[in-house]
Amino acid sequence: MKLNLLLATSLIAGAAFGQFTDANKPAIGTTVTMYVMDSNTVDFAAMTGTNQTWDYSTTPGIYGETRDVAVVAPSSTAYSGDYPSSTFAVEIPGFVTSFYTSTASNRNSQGFVFDAGSFGGTAIVKLNSNDELLMNYPYDFGSTPIASDPFSGDANVMGNDYPTTGTVSTSVDGTGTLILNAATTLTGVLRYKSHDVASVSIPLIGTITMDRTQYEYYHHATSNLPVFVHATLVINLGGSPTTQTIAMSSVAPDEYLSVSENNQIAFGMYPNPANESVVISGLTGNEQISIVDMAGRTVLTAQNNGTSQTLNVADFQAGIYNVVVTANGIKSTKKLTIN
């Protein structure tokens, strides 16, 4: 099952600095190319409030991976009959098509369609009993957040409908500056956060719970679609959780990983978890090694000139870090736990 396709279902549309309104929802016909980024990038979850600076300029992209996000009329899709009340839809080829309404007072989602792969082909999630409330207009930093709004409906998988229920919480949790690459710094950016939890019960399989947290960055002078998206999805089936992350940028990154994340530079790292030192192995002698914390701060940088490099981490605070190895303009990243 292509679980990562679910990550993009909340690509809601429309923003102007200071507030979201019906007047700045995306117009049908709007398109934007999004570049798929390294899934190990941080989410800057703690950076909330005014005058923030979210810096993604050092985040590499996945070479050759883009998605053209388009705003379309629901009637132009193959699923218009499943979403009769929707007034616009957002298509992400190979990911998902989501359906929305926007009135003078609020914006809602009626569900989404995604490719469930070998699990069951096309899955159609119809929130036909109670749709998702995404925002009450005007919605801006300082507005009352939407807390645990319930939604319900049916998920059509393998030709059968199964009950779907859940809750969604949203807020505009920050404003400030977004740095996308060395040449692109956007000021007057709004960050929209959504957190939704949904459950689907399928006979002989059990209850599948999907828990997603998504951050969308909007810049009114650029587009009424997000200019950057970071989403994390936790799928829990029978007590076995699986976590996936996707990040997409509307601006081409300065650096790329290899053709796919599966073809990154191969390097070893031990011990992991580490206490006092960590050894980076499998090197060729011309790599730069960095350790980056979950706030995006580089806490150590070393230039390698051998087949391995030992890094002293004894003074680091306990937590999760990214170890980034760069060679010939290609970055590879692995998670490091420090106890």
N, C-alpha and C positions, 0 to 999 in steps of 0.2 A: 504494500500500500504506500503510495507516494504521500507520506504524511506532511512533507514540507509544503505541499500545495495548500494546506489549510492555513499556513502562516500569513498568506496575503489576503485573506478574506475580509479584513477590515481596512482595506485601502479606501477609506472614505474620502470624499472629495470636497474641496473648497476651503479656502482660508484667506483672510486678509489680516495683516498685523493689527492686533488689538481685539479682533473678534471674528467668529464664524457667524455668517448669516445666510439666509436663503438667497440673497442677492449675489453672493460669491460662491455658490455651488458651481461645480464644473459644468461647462457647456458641452452638450452633445457634439461630438466631432473633435474634442480636445485629445491630443495624444502627447506622450512624453516617453523618450527612451530611458530606461533605467539600467544601470550597470550593476551586475551581481558582484558583491564584495565578499571578501574573506569572512567566512562564518564565525571566525574566532574573535571578531572585533567586539569591543566592549559596548555596553548599552548606555553608559553614563546615567544609570538609574538614580544615583544620589544627587545629580546636578539639576536641582529644581529651583524654581524661583526666578526673579528678574536678573537681568544683566549677566546671564550665563554665557560661557564660550564652550561650545561643543566642537572639538577638533578631530575630524576624521581624515585629515590631509595625509596621514601616514598609513592609512588603511589600504592594503592592496586589493585590486579587483581580481576576478577570475577571468583569465584571458579568453576572449571570444564569447563570453556569456552576457547577453543583454536581454531585456524584455521590453516590448513596446506596449505601454499601458495606454488604453484607449477608453474614452467615455462614449457610450453608444446608446441608442434607443433600445429599450427592452424588446420592442417588436422586431428588431433586426436580428435577434438571437434565436437559437433553436428552442429556447425554454420560456418564451413569452407567456405561454399558457399556464405555466407554473407560478408566475409572478404577475398576476393581472393588475395589481394595484401599483406596481413599481413604475417610476417615471424616468429613471435613468439607470444605467448599468456600467460597471467598470470591468473591462476585460484585461486580463494579463495572460497572453498566450502561453500555453504549457503549464499555467498555474491555476487560475480560477477566474470565474465571472461572478461578480457580486451585484445584487439588486437593491435599489434604494428609492425612497421618497424624500422630498423636502418640501415643507410648507412654510408659511410665514412664521411659525412658532417653533418647529423642531425638525430634526433629521432622523430617519429610521432606516433600518435594514430589514428586508424581507427574506434574506437568505442568500445562498450561493451555490454554485455548481463547480465541482472539481473532478479531476481524473483520479479515481481510486486504484488504478492499475490492476494488477492481478487479483486484488481483493474483491473487486466487484465492478470494474468498468467505471462508467460515469456515475458519480454520486450527486444527488439533487437534494439539498437541504432547504426545506420550505418552512419558514417560520410563519405558518398560516394561522396558527392559533393566537400567538402573541409575538409580535416582531420586536427587534432590538431598538431601544431608544439610545441614540448615539450622542445627541446634544440637544439642549434647549436653547433657542436663539434669544438674544445674542449670547454666544458662548466664547468666553475669553479667560485670560488669567484673572483669577479672583471670582469667577462665576461659581455658583454652587455645583460641585461635582455630581455626576450621576452615580449613585451607589447601589450596586446589586439589583439592577433592573431585571426582572425575570423575562425570559422568552421561552417559547415552546412551539412545536410543530412536528413535522415528519422529515425523516431522512430516507430517501429512496435509494436503496443499495441492492444491486442484483435484481432489480425489477420489483422489489417489495418495499413497502413503507414501514418504518420503525419509529416509535415515539422518540422525540428529541426534546430535552429541557435544559435550561441553564440560566446563568445570570451574566450581566455585563456591567462593568464599572468604567467610567471615563472621566477625564479631566484635561484641562489645559494646564500642564504642570510647570511650564517654564517659558521664558522669553529671553531672547538674546542674540548671540552671533553663532553662525554655523560655518565652519571651515571645511570645504569639500576637497580641495586640492591646493597646490601652491599658488594658483592663480585665481581661485574662487573663494571669496569670503563674503557671506551674506549676512547683513544686519537686519534687525527687525523681524526675526524669525519666531514663530510660535511652535511649541512642541505639544502635540496631542497624544495623550496616553490612553490606551484602552486595555482592559483586563477582562477576559471572558472565560467562563468555565462551562462546558457543555457535556452532556452525557447521552449516549445512545445505547440502548439495550437490544442485542441481536441474538436470537435463539441459537444455541449450540456454540456460540462464540463468547457471549457474556456482555458485560457492560464496559464500554469504552469511554473513558473520561479524557477530555481535551482541555488543557489549561494553557492559555496563551496570554502573554504580555507583549504589547506592541507599542513602539514609539514612532510617531510620524512627525516630520519637520516640514513646516509650511513657510513659504516666502511669497507674499502677495504680489510682488513685482515680477516674479518669475513664472508662477503657475498656480492654478487653483487645485492642482494635484500635489501630493507630497514631493519634496525635493530630496528627501532621504527617509528611509524606513529601516528600522531594526526590530525584529520580532523573534521571540523565543517561545517554542511550543513544547509542552510536556504531554505525552500520550501515555496513559496508564491503562493497561489491559491486564486484569487479574493480579494487580499488585506489582506488575513489572513496568516501571516507568521508562520511557525513552525520550530524550531531549534533543530537539533540533533547533537550529538558529538560521535565520536568513537576514541578510542586509542588502539593500539596494540603494544606489545613488543616481541622481539625475545628471551628474557631471562625471566625465571620464576620470578615473583615478590616475595618479602619476606613475604608479607601479602596479605590476601584475604578478600574481602567482603563475604557475605553469598552466597548460591548456585546461587542466581541471585540478581540483583540490586533491584528487587521487594521485597526481603526478608531481607533488611537491618534492622538494629536496629531502632525501632520506637522511635523517640523523637520529642518533640514539640519545637517551637522557636518563641518567641514573645517579643516585637513587631517586625515586619519586613515589612517595613524599620524601623531601629532603629536610635536614636539620641545619647542617653547617656548610656543606658544599654540594655542588651538583656537577657531574661530568657530562659534557656534550661530546658525543663520539660520532664517528662516521663522516668526518670532515675532510676537505681536500687541501686546506691550507690558505684559503683566500676568502674567508667569510667574516661578516660582521655579526656579532651575537648581541642581542639586547634582551633585557628582562623588563616587562611592562606590567604594571599593576592593573587592577580592575577599574581604576579611574582613568586609565589611559596614560599614566605618567611613566616615562622611562626611568627606571631606578638603577639600571646598570647597563653599560655598553662595553664590549670588548672586541678587539680585532684579533682574529684567529690566524695563526701561521703554522699550524700543525694538523695532525689527524684527529686531535681531541683537545678540549679546553676545559679546565677546571675553574669553576666560578665559586667565589666565597659568598654565601648567602646567610651567614651566621647572624648578621645584624638586621635581617629583614623581619618585618612583622609576619606573624602567621597568617596564611591566606592563600588564595589562588592567584597565580601569575601566568602571563603568556611569555614563553621563550620564543623569540623571533630570530631565525637564522636567515641572513640575506647574502646571496651570491649571484653575481651577474644580473642584478636588477630583479631577481626572483626571491620572494619572501616565503618562508615556510614557518608555521607556528604550531607549537604544542603547549598544552596546559601543564603547569608545574604547581604542585602543592607544597607549601612550606609549613612545617609544624612548629 
